[in-house]
């Protein structure tokens, strides 16, 4: 493999204090170049938009490039903001205010309500959540998945998608991560966008579409912040991701 690009939320973001699943993959696969553009607190709009922006901004040969996407919680909102507002907010919101190349993002942090902990952020995100319901959020995220898949297919990149927690269980309303389950709300509404959804480019821990977070939960390897331990990251990489790429 010549180039490996990964994107996601804090489950994927590089951390000098902890090895995560991409680190174990890189050690095994040994790509010539490795790019990790994941951001903690990011939602799926960020993941979609920043992946496209990164690939358009770098001269990577698609046939020599593999893109791995670990989608985040669907209840998270991301906003493109100006550079002026980024520099105004970054000192206070280092976790929720991010720069990716020349794009600037403000993240809500999702249904954990990080945005409600500050009056300024609440003014930004409260109207968005008031105008949303679970089904509209599901539709929005399905379209993010489809948009990025269409871009990567059209450009002929090698790519695979997964989720950080299983959002495809139609029998429960919330994932193990505490976010909405897409399948549950879309099945209730018999939504064509969901019924015709294509999983050909996706990978999971098992046939039930469980993901890294579910694996860590079942292993009792989620830490006090709800993130997988290094043991869980390594098992996911060794047993799920590396066999996919080799």
C-alpha positions as CSV (number, residue, x, y, z in Angstrom):
1,X,0.0,0.0,0.0
2,X,1.4,3.4,-1.0
3,X,-1.0,5.8,0.7
4,X,-3.4,5.3,3.7
5,X,-5.9,8.0,4.7
6,X,-8.1,7.6,7.7
7,X,-10.8,9.8,9.1
8,X,-13.3,9.7,12.0
9,X,-13.9,11.1,15.5
10,X,-11.9,10.6,18.7
11,X,-12.1,6.8,18.2
12,X,-9.7,7.3,15.2
13,X,-7.9,10.6,16.0
14,X,-4.2,10.3,16.6
15,X,-3.1,10.5,20.2
16,X,0.5,10.5,21.3
17,X,-0.5,9.0,24.7
18,X,-2.4,6.0,23.3
19,X,-2.2,3.7,20.3
20,X,-5.5,3.4,18.4
21,X,-6.7,1.1,15.7
22,X,-5.0,3.0,12.8
23,X,-1.6,2.8,14.6
24,X,-1.8,-1.0,14.7
25,X,-2.9,-1.1,11.1
26,X,0.0,1.1,10.0
27,X,2.5,-1.0,11.9
28,X,1.3,-4.1,10.1
29,X,0.6,-2.7,6.6
30,X,3.5,-0.2,6.5
31,X,2.1,2.2,3.9
32,X,4.6,4.6,2.3
33,X,2.5,7.6,3.4
34,X,-0.1,7.7,6.2
35,X,-2.6,10.6,6.9
36,X,-4.9,10.7,9.9
37,X,-7.3,13.6,9.6
38,X,-9.8,12.5,12.3
39,X,-10.9,15.0,14.9
40,X,-12.3,14.4,18.4
41,X,-15.9,15.6,18.7
42,X,-16.4,15.5,15.0
43,X,-19.7,14.5,13.4
44,X,-20.3,13.0,10.0
45,X,-20.6,16.2,8.0
46,X,-17.0,17.0,9.1
47,X,-15.9,13.5,8.1
48,X,-17.6,13.7,4.7
49,X,-16.5,17.2,3.9
50,X,-12.9,17.0,5.3
51,X,-12.2,13.8,3.4
52,X,-13.2,15.3,0.1
53,X,-11.3,18.5,0.9
54,X,-8.2,16.6,1.9
55,X,-8.2,14.4,-1.2
56,X,-8.8,17.4,-3.5
57,X,-6.0,19.3,-1.9
58,X,-3.3,16.5,-2.2
59,X,-1.9,14.8,-5.2
60,X,-2.6,11.2,-4.2
61,X,-3.0,8.7,-7.0
62,X,-6.4,7.1,-6.4
63,X,-5.3,3.6,-7.4
64,X,-2.5,3.8,-4.9
65,X,-4.6,5.2,-2.1
66,X,-6.8,3.5,0.5
67,X,-9.3,5.5,2.5
68,X,-10.7,4.1,5.8
69,X,-13.7,6.0,7.3
70,X,-15.0,5.3,10.8
71,X,-18.3,7.3,10.9
72,X,-19.2,9.0,14.2
73,X,-22.4,9.6,16.1
74,X,-25.3,10.8,13.9
75,X,-26.5,13.3,16.5
76,X,-23.4,15.4,16.1
77,X,-23.7,18.7,14.2
78,X,-20.8,20.3,12.3
79,X,-20.6,23.8,11.0
80,X,-18.2,25.3,8.5
81,X,-17.1,28.6,10.0
82,X,-14.9,31.5,8.9
83,X,-11.2,31.7,9.7
84,X,-11.9,34.9,11.8
85,X,-14.4,33.0,14.0
86,X,-12.0,30.0,14.3
87,X,-9.3,32.2,15.7
88,X,-11.8,33.9,18.0
89,X,-13.1,30.6,19.4
90,X,-10.1,28.2,19.3
91,X,-8.6,29.2,22.6
92,X,-11.9,28.4,24.5
93,X,-13.1,25.5,22.4
94,X,-10.0,23.6,21.5
95,X,-12.0,20.3,21.4
96,X,-15.0,21.6,19.4
97,X,-13.3,24.1,17.1
98,X,-11.0,22.5,14.5
99,X,-9.0,23.5,11.4
100,X,-8.6,21.0,8.5
101,X,-6.3,22.4,5.8
102,X,-8.0,25.8,5.1
103,X,-11.4,24.7,6.3
104,X,-12.7,25.6,9.8
105,X,-15.3,23.7,11.7
106,X,-17.3,24.1,14.9
107,X,-18.6,20.8,16.4
108,X,-21.6,20.4,18.7
109,X,-20.3,17.3,20.4
110,X,-23.6,15.6,19.7
111,X,-26.4,14.3,22.0
112,X,-24.0,14.4,25.0
113,X,-24.9,18.1,24.8
114,X,-21.4,19.6,24.9
115,X,-22.8,22.6,23.1
116,X,-25.1,23.3,26.1
117,X,-22.3,23.9,28.4
118,X,-21.6,27.3,27.0
119,X,-24.0,30.1,26.2
120,X,-22.3,31.1,23.0
121,X,-22.3,27.5,21.6
122,X,-25.9,27.1,22.8
123,X,-26.9,30.1,20.7
124,X,-25.3,28.5,17.7
125,X,-26.6,24.9,17.9
126,X,-29.9,25.2,19.8
127,X,-31.8,26.3,16.7
128,X,-30.4,23.4,14.7
129,X,-31.5,20.8,17.2
130,X,-34.9,22.5,17.6
131,X,-35.4,22.1,13.9
132,X,-34.3,18.4,13.9
133,X,-35.9,15.2,15.0
134,X,-34.4,11.6,14.9
135,X,-35.7,10.8,11.5
136,X,-34.4,14.1,9.9
137,X,-31.0,13.4,11.5
138,X,-31.0,9.8,10.1
139,X,-31.8,11.1,6.6
140,X,-29.1,13.8,6.9
141,X,-26.5,11.2,7.8
142,X,-27.5,8.6,5.2
143,X,-26.9,11.4,2.7
144,X,-23.4,12.1,4.1
145,X,-22.6,8.4,3.6
146,X,-23.9,8.3,0.1
147,X,-22.2,11.6,-0.9
148,X,-18.7,10.4,0.2
149,X,-19.2,6.9,-1.3
150,X,-20.2,8.5,-4.6
151,X,-17.2,10.8,-4.6
152,X,-14.7,8.0,-3.7
153,X,-16.2,5.7,-6.3
154,X,-16.2,8.3,-9.0
155,X,-12.6,9.1,-8.3
156,X,-11.7,5.4,-8.1
157,X,-10.2,5.4,-4.7
158,X,-9.9,2.2,-2.7
159,X,-12.1,2.7,0.4
160,X,-14.0,1.1,3.2
161,X,-16.5,2.4,5.7
162,X,-17.5,1.4,9.2
163,X,-19.2,3.0,12.3
164,X,-17.8,3.7,15.7
165,X,-20.9,2.0,17.3
166,X,-23.6,-0.1,15.6
167,X,-26.3,2.2,14.3
168,X,-28.0,-0.5,12.2
169,X,-30.0,-2.4,14.8
170,X,-33.6,-1.9,14.0
171,X,-34.8,-3.2,17.4
172,X,-33.3,-0.5,19.6
173,X,-33.5,3.3,19.5
174,X,-30.1,4.1,20.8
175,X,-26.6,2.7,20.2
176,X,-24.2,1.6,22.9
177,X,-22.7,5.1,22.5
178,X,-26.0,6.7,23.4
179,X,-26.8,8.0,19.9
180,X,-29.8,7.4,17.6
181,X,-30.0,4.0,15.7
182,X,-30.6,4.8,12.1
183,X,-32.2,1.5,11.3
184,X,-34.8,1.8,14.1
185,X,-36.2,5.1,13.0
186,X,-35.9,4.4,9.2
187,X,-37.6,1.0,9.4
188,X,-40.5,2.5,11.4
189,X,-41.1,5.0,8.6
190,X,-40.3,2.5,5.8
191,X,-37.8,5.0,4.4
192,X,-36.7,4.2,0.8
193,X,-33.4,6.0,1.3
194,X,-32.6,3.4,4.0
195,X,-34.3,0.4,2.3
196,X,-32.1,0.9,-0.8
197,X,-28.9,1.6,1.2
198,X,-25.9,-0.2,-0.2
199,X,-23.4,-1.8,2.3
200,X,-21.0,-3.2,-0.3
201,X,-18.2,-0.9,0.8
202,X,-18.7,-1.4,4.6
203,X,-17.1,-3.6,7.1
204,X,-18.1,-4.6,10.6
205,X,-17.0,-6.8,13.5
206,X,-19.8,-9.4,12.8
207,X,-22.9,-10.1,10.7
208,X,-25.0,-8.0,13.2
209,X,-23.1,-4.9,12.0
210,X,-21.4,-4.4,15.4
211,X,-18.4,-2.1,15.4
212,X,-15.4,-1.1,17.4
213,X,-17.3,0.4,20.3
214,X,-19.6,-2.6,20.6
215,X,-16.6,-4.9,20.5
216,X,-15.0,-2.9,23.3
217,X,-18.2,-2.9,25.3
218,X,-18.6,-6.7,25.1
219,X,-14.9,-7.0,26.2
220,X,-15.5,-4.7,29.1
221,X,-12.8,-2.5,27.5
222,X,-14.5,0.9,27.4
223,X,-12.8,3.4,29.7
224,X,-14.5,5.9,32.0
225,X,-14.9,8.3,29.0
226,X,-16.7,5.7,26.9
227,X,-13.7,5.2,24.6
228,X,-12.0,1.8,23.8
229,X,-8.9,0.8,25.7
230,X,-5.7,0.1,23.8
231,X,-6.5,-3.6,24.1
232,X,-9.8,-3.2,22.2
233,X,-8.1,-1.0,19.6
234,X,-5.5,-3.6,18.9
235,X,-8.0,-6.5,18.8
236,X,-10.2,-4.5,16.3
237,X,-7.2,-3.8,14.1
238,X,-5.8,-7.3,14.2
239,X,-9.0,-9.2,13.8
240,X,-11.1,-6.9,11.6
241,X,-9.2,-4.2,9.7
242,X,-5.9,-5.8,8.8
243,X,-7.5,-9.0,7.3
244,X,-9.6,-6.7,5.2
245,X,-6.6,-5.0,3.7
246,X,-4.3,-8.0,3.2
